[in-house]
Structures are given as C-alpha cells and as structure tokens.
Amino acid sequence: MRGMNDLVRQAQMMHKKMGQLQEDLSGRTVEAQSGGGMVSVVATCAGDVTSVKIDKSVVDPEDVEMLQDLVLAAVGEALKQARELREAEMSKLTGGLKLPGII
C-alpha cells in the first residue's frame, strides 16, 4: 500500500508543478517578425496574440494582400514559437512523457 501512496503523492506533486508551469507560461511571450522586421507580432505561450506592429512603409493601399500575408506569416510564426516553447517546458516536467490534453 505504501507504493500506491507514494505514486498518488507523486502524481499530486506533478499536477501542482504543471499548474505552476502553465501559469508561468501564460505570462511568457515570444516575438516573431516577417518582411524583414516590417511586421512584428508578440504572443503569449498560452496562444494569445498581444501585440501587432506594422511599419508604415509596408502599408500600401494598392497591395493589401502583401500586408495580409506578412501579418499572417508573423502571427503563424509567433504562435508556432509559443507552442514549441510550451511543449519544451512541459516535456522537461514530464520527462518527455506525452500526456494527452496536457501539452
């Protein structure tokens, strides 16, 4: 029975550490750029975009599609970086064990 109690205690400790890590990650940000830095996007590791900056020189009413592509590329890259950072931090905690619904 002692082994089972130890296992339950370890699971509770891991659950607590995961909660702390998720809280920490929600406040951490990543930044990605496109167009040589003309568009910059900041996102949290929780997947929220918190900032978009666009250089005036890239705003061309005759070429809105280019601006859309630059914004989309920067947002996509920021969210990818946030996801990769979140997965790497969680992997450290779980020892590389893939836990469904956690990462």
C-alpha distances in whole Angstrom, upper triangle without the diagonal:
4,5,5,6,9,10,11,12,14,15,17,19,20,21,23,25,26,27,29,30,32,33,35,36,38,40,41,44,46,49,51,55,57,61,61,59,62,59,56,52,49,46,43,40,39,42,44,48,49,52,55,58,61,64,67,69,67,68,70,71,73,70,67,65,65,63,61,60,59,57,55,54,53,51,49,49,47,45,44,44,41,39,39,38,35,34,34,33,30,29,29,26,24,25,28,25,27,25,27,29,28,31
4,5,5,6,9,10,10,12,14,15,16,18,20,21,22,24,26,27,28,30,32,33,34,36,38,39,42,44,48,50,53,56,60,59,58,60,57,54,51,48,45,41,38,38,41,43,47,48,51,54,57,60,63,66,67,65,66,69,71,72,69,66,64,64,62,60,59,58,56,54,53,52,50,48,48,46,44,43,42,40,38,38,37,34,33,33,31,28,28,27,24,23,24,26,24,26,25,27,29,28,30
4,5,5,6,9,10,11,12,14,15,16,18,20,21,22,24,26,27,28,30,31,32,35,37,37,40,42,45,47,51,53,57,57,55,58,55,52,49,46,43,39,36,35,38,41,45,46,49,52,55,58,60,64,65,63,64,67,68,69,66,63,61,61,59,57,56,55,53,51,51,49,47,46,45,44,41,40,40,38,35,35,34,31,30,30,28,25,25,24,22,20,21,23,21,23,22,25,26,25,28
4,5,5,6,9,10,11,12,14,15,16,18,20,21,23,24,25,27,29,30,31,33,35,36,39,40,44,46,50,52,56,56,54,57,54,50,47,44,41,38,34,34,37,39,43,44,47,50,53,56,59,62,64,62,63,65,66,68,64,62,60,59,58,55,54,54,52,50,49,48,46,44,44,42,40,39,38,36,34,34,33,30,29,29,27,25,24,24,21,19,21,23,20,22,20,22,24,23,26
4,5,5,6,9,10,11,12,14,15,17,18,20,21,23,24,26,27,29,30,32,34,35,38,40,44,46,49,52,56,56,54,56,53,50,47,44,40,37,34,33,36,39,42,43,46,49,52,55,58,62,63,61,62,65,66,68,64,62,60,59,58,55,55,54,52,50,49,48,46,44,44,42,40,39,38,36,34,34,33,30,29,29,27,24,25,24,21,20,21,24,21,23,21,24,25,23,26
4,5,5,6,9,10,10,12,14,15,16,18,20,21,22,24,26,27,28,30,32,33,36,38,41,43,47,50,53,53,52,54,51,48,45,42,39,35,32,32,35,37,41,42,45,48,51,54,56,60,61,59,60,63,65,66,63,60,58,58,56,54,53,52,50,48,47,46,44,43,42,40,38,37,36,34,32,32,30,28,27,27,25,22,22,21,18,17,18,21,19,21,20,23,24,22,25
4,5,5,6,9,10,11,12,14,15,16,18,20,21,22,24,26,26,28,31,31,34,36,39,41,45,47,51,51,50,52,49,46,43,40,36,33,30,29,32,35,38,40,43,46,48,51,54,58,59,57,58,61,62,63,60,57,56,55,53,51,50,49,47,45,45,44,41,40,39,38,35,34,34,32,29,29,28,26,24,24,23,20,20,19,16,14,16,18,16,18,16,19,21,19,22
4,5,5,6,9,10,10,12,14,15,17,19,20,21,23,24,25,27,29,30,33,35,39,41,45,47,51,51,49,51,48,45,42,39,35,32,29,28,31,34,37,38,42,44,48,51,54,57,59,56,57,60,61,63,59,57,55,54,53,50,50,49,47,45,44,43,41,39,39,37,35,34,34,31,29,29,28,25,24,25,23,20,20,20,17,15,18,20,17,19,17,19,20,18,21
4,5,5,6,9,10,11,12,14,15,17,18,20,21,23,24,26,28,29,32,34,38,40,44,47,50,50,48,51,48,44,41,38,35,31,28,28,31,33,37,37,41,44,47,50,53,56,58,56,57,60,61,63,59,57,55,54,53,50,50,49,46,45,44,43,40,39,39,37,34,34,33,31,29,29,28,25,24,24,22,19,20,19,16,15,17,20,18,20,18,20,21,19,22
4,5,5,6,9,10,10,12,14,15,16,18,20,21,22,24,26,27,30,32,35,37,41,44,48,47,46,48,45,42,39,36,33,29,26,26,29,31,35,36,39,42,44,48,50,54,55,53,54,57,59,60,57,54,53,52,50,48,47,46,44,42,42,40,38,37,36,34,32,31,30,28,26,26,25,22,21,21,19,16,17,16,12,12,14,16,15,17,15,18,19,17,19
4,5,5,6,9,10,10,12,14,15,16,18,20,21,22,25,25,28,30,34,36,40,42,46,46,44,46,43,40,37,34,31,27,24,23,26,29,32,34,37,40,43,46,49,52,54,51,52,55,56,58,55,52,50,50,48,46,45,44,42,40,39,38,36,34,34,32,30,29,29,26,24,24,23,20,19,20,18,15,16,16,12,11,13,16,13,15,13,15,16,14,17
4,5,5,6,9,10,11,12,14,15,17,18,20,21,23,25,28,30,34,36,40,42,46,46,44,46,43,40,37,33,30,27,24,23,26,28,32,33,36,39,42,45,48,51,53,51,52,55,56,58,55,52,50,50,48,46,45,44,42,40,40,38,36,35,35,32,30,30,29,26,25,25,24,21,21,21,19,16,17,17,13,13,16,18,16,17,15,17,17,15,18
4,5,5,6,9,10,11,12,14,15,16,18,20,22,23,26,28,32,34,38,41,45,45,43,45,42,38,35,32,29,25,23,22,26,28,31,32,35,38,41,44,47,50,52,50,51,54,55,57,54,51,50,49,47,45,44,43,41,40,39,37,35,34,33,31,29,29,28,25,24,24,22,19,19,19,16,14,16,15,11,12,14,17,16,17,15,18,18,15,17
4,5,5,6,9,10,10,12,14,15,16,18,20,21,24,26,29,32,35,38,42,42,40,42,39,36,33,30,26,23,20,20,23,25,29,29,33,35,38,41,44,48,49,47,48,51,53,54,51,48,47,46,44,42,41,40,38,36,36,34,32,31,30,28,26,26,25,22,21,21,19,16,16,16,13,11,12,12,8,8,11,13,12,14,12,15,15,12,14
4,5,5,6,9,10,11,12,14,15,17,19,20,23,25,29,31,35,38,41,41,39,41,38,35,32,29,25,22,19,18,21,23,27,28,31,34,37,40,43,47,48,46,47,50,51,53,50,47,45,45,43,41,40,39,37,35,35,33,31,30,30,27,25,25,24,21,20,21,19,16,16,17,14,12,14,14,10,10,14,15,14,14,12,14,13,10,13
4,5,5,6,9,10,11,12,14,16,17,19,22,25,28,31,35,38,41,41,39,41,38,35,31,28,25,21,19,18,21,23,27,27,30,34,36,40,43,46,48,46,47,50,51,53,50,47,46,45,43,41,41,40,37,36,36,34,31,31,30,28,26,26,25,22,21,22,20,17,17,18,15,13,15,15,11,12,16,18,17,17,15,17,16,13,15
4,5,5,6,9,10,10,12,14,16,16,20,22,26,28,32,35,39,39,37,39,36,32,29,26,23,19,17,17,20,22,25,26,29,32,35,38,41,44,46,44,45,48,50,51,48,46,44,43,41,40,39,38,35,34,33,31,29,29,28,25,24,24,22,19,19,19,17,14,15,15,11,10,12,11,8,10,13,15,15,16,14,17,16,12,14
4,5,5,6,8,10,10,12,14,15,18,20,24,26,30,33,36,37,34,36,33,30,27,24,21,17,14,14,17,19,23,23,27,30,32,36,39,42,44,42,43,46,47,49,45,43,41,41,39,37,36,35,32,31,31,29,26,26,25,23,21,21,20,17,16,16,14,11,12,13,10,8,11,11,7,9,12,14,13,13,11,13,12,9,10
4,5,5,6,9,10,11,13,15,18,20,24,27,30,33,37,37,35,36,33,30,26,23,20,16,14,13,16,18,21,22,25,29,32,35,38,41,43,41,42,45,46,48,45,42,41,40,38,36,36,35,32,31,31,29,26,26,26,23,21,22,21,17,17,18,16,13,14,15,12,11,14,14,11,13,16,17,17,16,14,15,13,10,12
4,6,5,6,9,10,11,13,16,19,23,26,29,32,36,36,33,35,32,29,26,22,19,16,14,13,17,18,21,21,25,28,31,34,37,40,42,41,41,45,46,48,45,42,41,41,38,37,36,35,32,31,31,29,26,26,26,23,21,22,20,17,17,18,15,13,15,15,12,11,14,14,11,13,16,18,18,18,17,18,16,13,14
4,5,5,6,9,10,11,14,16,20,23,26,29,33,33,31,33,30,26,23,20,17,13,11,11,15,17,19,20,23,26,29,32,35,38,40,38,39,42,44,46,43,40,39,38,36,34,33,32,29,28,28,26,24,23,22,20,18,19,17,14,14,14,12,9,11,11,8,8,11,11,9,11,14,15,16,16,15,17,15,11,11
4,5,5,6,9,10,13,15,19,21,25,28,32,32,30,31,28,25,21,18,15,11,9,8,12,14,17,17,21,24,27,30,33,36,38,36,37,40,41,43,40,37,36,36,33,31,31,30,27,26,26,24,21,21,21,18,16,17,16,12,12,14,11,8,11,12,9,9,12,13,11,13,16,16,17,16,14,15,13,10,10
4,5,5,7,9,12,16,19,22,26,29,32,32,30,31,28,25,21,18,15,11,10,9,13,14,17,16,20,23,26,30,32,35,38,36,37,40,41,43,41,38,37,36,34,32,32,30,28,27,27,25,22,23,22,19,17,19,18,14,15,16,14,11,14,15,12,12,16,16,14,16,19,20,20,20,18,19,16,13,14
4,6,6,7,10,13,17,20,24,27,31,30,28,30,27,23,20,16,14,10,9,10,13,14,17,16,19,22,25,28,31,34,36,35,36,39,41,43,40,37,37,35,33,32,31,29,27,27,26,23,21,22,21,18,17,18,16,13,14,15,12,10,13,14,10,11,15,14,13,16,18,19,20,20,19,20,18,15,14
4,5,5,8,11,14,17,21,24,28,27,25,27,24,20,17,14,11,7,5,7,10,11,14,14,17,20,23,26,29,32,34,32,33,36,38,40,37,34,33,32,30,28,28,26,24,23,23,20,18,18,17,14,13,14,12,9,10,12,9,7,10,11,9,10,13,13,13,15,18,18,19,18,17,18,16,13,12
4,6,8,11,14,17,21,24,27,27,25,26,23,20,16,13,10,6,5,5,8,9,11,12,15,18,21,24,27,30,33,31,32,35,36,38,35,32,32,31,28,27,27,25,22,22,22,19,17,18,17,14,13,15,14,10,11,14,11,9,13,14,12,13,16,17,16,18,21,21,21,20,19,19,16,14,13
4,7,10,13,17,20,23,27,27,24,25,22,19,16,12,10,6,7,8,11,10,12,11,14,17,20,23,26,29,31,30,31,34,36,38,35,33,32,31,28,27,27,25,23,23,23,20,18,19,18,15,14,16,14,11,14,15,12,11,15,16,14,15,18,18,18,21,23,23,24,23,22,23,20,18,17
4,7,10,14,17,21,24,24,21,23,20,17,14,10,8,6,6,8,10,11,12,11,13,16,19,22,24,28,30,28,30,33,35,37,34,31,31,30,27,26,26,23,21,21,21,18,16,17,16,12,12,14,11,9,12,13,10,10,13,13,12,14,17,17,17,20,21,21,23,22,22,23,20,18,16
4,7,10,14,17,20,20,17,19,16,13,10,7,5,4,6,9,9,9,9,9,10,13,15,18,21,24,26,25,26,29,31,33,30,28,27,26,23,23,22,20,18,18,17,14,13,14,13,9,10,12,9,7,11,12,10,11,14,14,13,16,18,19,19,22,23,23,25,23,24,24,22,19,17
4,7,10,14,17,17,14,17,14,11,8,6,6,6,7,11,10,10,10,10,11,12,14,17,19,23,24,22,24,27,29,31,28,26,25,23,21,21,20,17,15,16,14,11,11,12,10,6,8,10,7,6,10,10,9,11,14,14,14,16,18,19,20,23,24,22,25,23,24,24,22,20,17
4,7,11,14,13,11,13,10,7,6,4,6,9,11,13,12,12,10,10,9,10,11,13,15,19,20,19,21,24,26,28,25,23,22,20,18,18,17,14,13,14,12,9,9,11,8,6,9,10,8,9,12,13,12,14,17,17,17,20,22,22,24,26,27,26,28,26,27,27,25,24,21
4,7,11,11,9,11,8,6,5,7,8,11,13,15,13,13,11,12,11,10,11,12,14,18,18,16,19,22,24,25,22,20,19,17,15,15,14,11,10,11,9,6,7,9,6,5,9,9,8,10,13,13,13,16,18,18,19,22,23,24,26,27,28,26,29,27,28,28,26,25,21
4,7,7,5,7,5,4,6,9,11,15,16,19,16,16,13,14,12,10,9,10,11,15,15,13,16,18,21,22,19,18,17,14,13,13,12,8,9,10,8,5,8,10,8,8,12,12,11,14,16,16,17,19,21,21,23,25,26,27,29,31,32,30,32,30,31,31,29,28,25
4,5,5,6,5,7,9,12,14,18,19,21,18,18,15,16,14,11,11,10,11,14,14,11,14,16,19,19,16,15,14,11,10,11,9,6,7,9,6,5,9,10,9,10,13,14,14,16,18,18,19,22,23,24,26,28,29,30,32,33,34,32,34,32,33,33,31,30,27
4,5,5,6,9,12,15,18,21,23,25,22,22,18,19,16,13,12,10,10,12,11,9,12,14,17,17,14,14,13,10,9,11,9,6,9,11,9,9,12,13,12,14,17,17,17,20,22,22,23,26,27,27,29,31,32,34,36,37,37,35,37,35,37,36,35,34,31
4,6,8,9,13,16,18,22,23,26,23,23,20,20,17,15,13,11,11,13,12,11,14,16,20,20,17,17,17,13,13,15,13,10,12,14,12,11,14,15,13,15,18,18,17,20,23,22,23,26,27,27,29,31,32,33,35,37,37,35,37,36,38,37,36,35,31
4,5,6,10,13,16,19,21,23,21,20,17,17,14,12,9,9,8,12,11,10,14,16,20,21,18,17,17,14,12,15,14,10,11,14,12,9,13,15,13,13,17,17,16,18,21,21,21,24,26,26,27,30,31,32,34,36,36,34,37,35,36,36,35,33,30
4,7,10,13,17,20,23,25,22,21,17,17,14,11,8,6,5,8,8,7,10,13,16,17,15,14,15,12,10,12,12,8,9,13,12,10,13,15,14,15,18,19,19,20,23,24,24,26,28,29,30,32,33,34,36,38,39,37,39,37,38,38,36,35,32
4,7,10,13,17,19,21,18,17,13,14,10,7,6,5,6,10,10,8,10,13,16,18,15,14,14,11,9,10,10,6,6,10,9,7,9,12,12,11,15,16,16,17,20,21,21,23,26,26,27,29,31,32,34,35,36,34,36,34,35,35,33,32,29
4,7,10,14,16,18,16,14,11,11,8,6,5,7,9,12,14,12,14,17,19,21,19,17,17,15,12,13,13,9,8,11,10,6,8,11,10,9,12,14,13,14,17,18,18,20,23,23,24,26,28,29,31,32,33,32,34,32,33,32,30,29,26
4,7,10,13,14,12,11,7,8,6,5,6,9,12,15,17,15,16,19,21,23,20,18,18,16,13,13,13,10,8,10,10,6,6,9,9,6,9,12,11,12,15,16,16,17,20,21,22,24,25,27,28,30,31,29,31,29,30,29,27,25,23
4,7,10,12,10,9,6,6,5,7,9,12,15,18,20,18,19,23,25,27,24,22,21,20,17,17,17,14,12,13,12,9,8,11,10,7,9,12,10,10,13,15,14,15,18,19,19,21,23,24,25,27,29,27,29,27,28,27,25,23,21
4,7,8,6,5,4,5,7,9,12,15,18,21,23,21,22,25,27,29,26,23,23,22,19,18,18,16,13,13,13,10,8,10,10,6,6,10,9,7,10,12,12,12,15,17,16,18,20,22,22,24,26,25,26,24,24,24,21,20,17
4,5,5,5,6,7,10,13,15,19,22,25,27,25,26,29,30,33,30,27,26,25,23,21,21,19,17,16,16,14,11,13,12,9,8,11,10,6,9,12,10,10,13,15,14,15,18,19,19,21,23,22,24,22,22,21,19,17,15
4,5,7,9,11,13,16,19,22,25,28,30,28,29,32,33,35,32,29,28,27,25,23,23,21,19,18,17,15,13,13,12,9,8,9,8,4,6,9,7,6,10,11,10,12,14,16,16,18,20,19,20,18,18,18,16,14,11
4,6,9,11,14,17,20,23,26,29,31,29,29,32,33,35,32,29,28,28,25,24,23,22,19,18,19,17,14,14,14,11,9,11,11,7,8,11,10,8,11,14,13,13,16,17,17,18,21,20,20,18,17,17,14,12,11
4,7,9,12,14,17,20,24,26,28,26,26,29,30,32,29,26,25,24,22,20,20,19,16,15,15,13,10,11,11,9,6,9,10,7,7,11,11,10,12,15,15,15,18,20,20,21,23,21,22,20,19,18,15,14,12
4,6,9,12,15,18,22,24,26,24,24,27,28,30,27,24,24,23,21,19,19,18,15,14,16,13,10,12,13,10,8,12,12,9,11,14,14,13,16,18,18,18,21,23,23,24,26,25,26,23,23,21,18,17,16
4,6,8,11,14,18,20,23,20,21,24,25,27,24,21,21,20,17,16,16,15,12,12,13,11,8,10,11,8,8,12,12,10,12,15,15,15,18,20,20,21,23,25,25,27,29,27,28,26,26,25,22,21,19
4,7,10,14,17,20,22,21,21,24,25,28,25,22,23,22,19,18,19,17,13,14,16,13,10,13,14,11,11,15,14,12,15,18,17,17,20,22,21,22,25,26,26,28,30,29,30,29,28,27,24,23,21
4,7,10,13,16,18,17,17,21,22,25,23,20,20,19,16,16,17,14,11,13,14,11,10,13,14,11,12,16,15,14,17,19,18,19,22,23,23,25,27,28,29,31,33,32,33,31,31,30,27,26,24
4,7,10,13,15,13,14,17,19,21,19,16,17,16,12,12,14,11,8,11,12,9,8,12,13,11,13,16,16,15,18,20,20,21,24,25,25,27,29,30,31,33,35,33,35,33,33,32,29,28,26
4,7,9,12,11,12,15,17,20,18,16,17,15,12,13,14,11,9,13,13,10,11,15,14,13,16,18,18,18,21,23,22,24,26,27,28,30,32,33,34,36,37,36,37,36,36,35,33,31,29
4,6,8,7,8,12,14,16,14,13,14,12,9,11,12,9,8,12,13,11,12,15,16,15,18,20,20,20,23,25,25,26,29,30,30,32,34,35,37,39,40,38,40,38,38,37,35,34,31
4,5,6,7,11,14,16,14,14,15,13,10,13,14,11,11,15,15,13,15,18,18,17,21,22,22,23,26,27,27,29,31,32,33,35,37,38,39,41,42,40,42,41,41,41,38,37,34
4,5,5,9,11,14,13,13,15,13,11,14,16,13,13,17,18,16,18,21,21,21,24,26,26,27,29,31,31,33,35,36,36,39,40,41,43,45,46,44,46,44,44,44,41,40,38
4,6,8,11,13,12,12,15,12,10,14,15,13,14,17,18,17,19,22,21,22,25,26,26,28,30,31,32,34,36,36,37,40,41,42,44,46,47,45,47,45,46,45,43,42,39
4,6,10,11,9,9,11,8,7,10,11,9,11,14,14,14,16,19,19,19,22,24,24,25,28,29,30,32,33,34,36,38,39,40,42,44,44,42,44,42,43,42,40,39,36
4,7,9,8,7,10,9,7,10,12,11,11,15,16,15,17,20,20,21,23,25,26,27,29,31,31,33,35,36,37,39,41,42,44,45,46,44,46,43,44,43,40,40,37
4,5,5,6,9,9,8,11,13,12,14,16,17,18,20,22,23,24,26,27,28,30,32,33,34,36,38,39,40,42,43,45,47,48,49,47,48,46,46,45,43,43,40
4,6,6,9,10,9,11,14,14,15,17,19,20,21,23,25,26,27,29,30,31,33,35,36,37,39,41,42,43,45,47,48,49,51,48,50,47,47,46,43,43,41
4,6,9,9,10,12,14,15,16,18,20,21,22,24,26,27,29,30,31,33,34,36,37,39,40,42,43,45,46,48,50,51,52,49,50,48,48,47,45,45,42
4,5,6,7,9,10,11,13,15,16,18,19,21,22,23,25,26,28,29,31,32,34,35,37,38,40,41,43,45,46,47,48,45,47,44,45,43,41,42,39
4,5,5,6,9,10,11,12,14,16,17,18,20,21,23,24,26,27,29,30,32,33,35,36,38,39,40,42,44,45,46,43,45,42,42,40,38,39,36
4,5,5,6,9,10,10,12,14,15,16,18,20,21,22,24,26,27,28,30,31,33,34,36,37,38,41,42,43,44,41,42,39,40,38,36,37,34
4,5,5,6,9,10,10,12,14,15,16,18,20,21,23,24,26,27,29,30,31,33,35,36,37,39,41,42,42,40,41,39,40,38,36,37,33
4,5,5,6,9,10,11,12,14,15,17,18,20,21,23,24,26,27,29,30,32,33,35,36,38,39,40,41,39,40,38,39,37,35,35,32
4,5,5,6,9,10,11,12,14,15,16,18,20,21,22,24,26,27,28,30,32,33,34,36,38,38,40,37,38,36,36,34,32,33,30
4,6,5,6,9,10,10,12,14,15,16,18,20,21,22,24,26,27,28,30,31,32,35,36,37,38,35,36,34,35,33,31,32,29
4,5,5,6,9,10,11,12,14,15,17,18,20,21,23,24,26,27,29,30,31,33,35,36,37,34,36,34,35,33,32,31,28
4,5,5,6,8,10,11,12,14,15,16,18,20,21,22,24,26,27,28,30,32,33,34,36,33,35,32,33,31,29,29,26
4,6,5,6,9,10,11,12,14,15,16,18,20,21,22,24,26,27,28,30,32,32,34,31,32,30,30,29,27,27,24
4,6,5,6,9,10,10,12,14,15,16,18,20,21,22,24,26,27,29,31,31,32,29,31,29,30,28,27,27,23
4,5,5,6,9,10,11,12,14,15,16,18,20,21,23,24,25,27,29,30,31,29,30,28,29,28,26,26,23
4,5,5,6,8,10,11,12,14,15,16,18,20,21,22,24,26,27,28,30,27,29,26,27,26,24,23,20
4,6,5,6,9,10,11,12,14,15,16,18,20,21,22,24,26,27,28,25,26,24,25,23,22,21,18
4,5,5,6,9,10,10,12,14,15,16,18,20,21,23,25,25,26,24,25,23,25,24,23,22,18
4,5,5,6,9,10,11,12,14,15,17,18,20,21,23,24,25,23,25,23,24,23,22,20,17
4,5,5,6,9,10,10,12,14,15,16,18,20,21,22,24,21,23,20,21,20,18,17,14
4,5,5,6,9,10,11,12,14,15,16,18,20,21,22,19,21,18,20,19,18,17,13
4,5,5,6,9,10,10,12,14,15,17,19,20,21,18,21,19,20,20,19,17,14
4,6,5,6,9,10,11,12,14,16,17,18,20,18,20,18,19,19,17,15,12
4,5,5,6,9,10,10,12,14,15,16,18,15,17,15,15,15,14,12,9
4,5,5,6,9,10,10,12,14,15,16,13,15,14,16,16,15,14,10
4,5,5,6,9,10,11,13,14,15,14,16,15,16,17,16,14,11
4,6,5,6,8,10,11,12,14,13,14,13,13,14,13,10,7
4,6,5,6,9,10,10,11,9,11,10,11,12,12,9,6
4,6,5,6,9,10,10,9,11,11,13,15,15,12,9
4,5,5,7,9,10,10,12,12,13,15,15,12,10
4,5,5,6,8,8,9,9,10,12,12,8,7
4,5,5,6,5,7,8,10,12,13,10,8
4,6,5,6,9,11,13,16,16,13,12
4,6,8,9,11,11,14,15,11,11
4,5,5,8,8,12,13,10,10
4,6,9,11,14,16,13,13
4,6,9,12,14,12,11
4,6,10,12,10,10
4,6,9,8,8
4,6,6,7
4,6,7
4,6
4
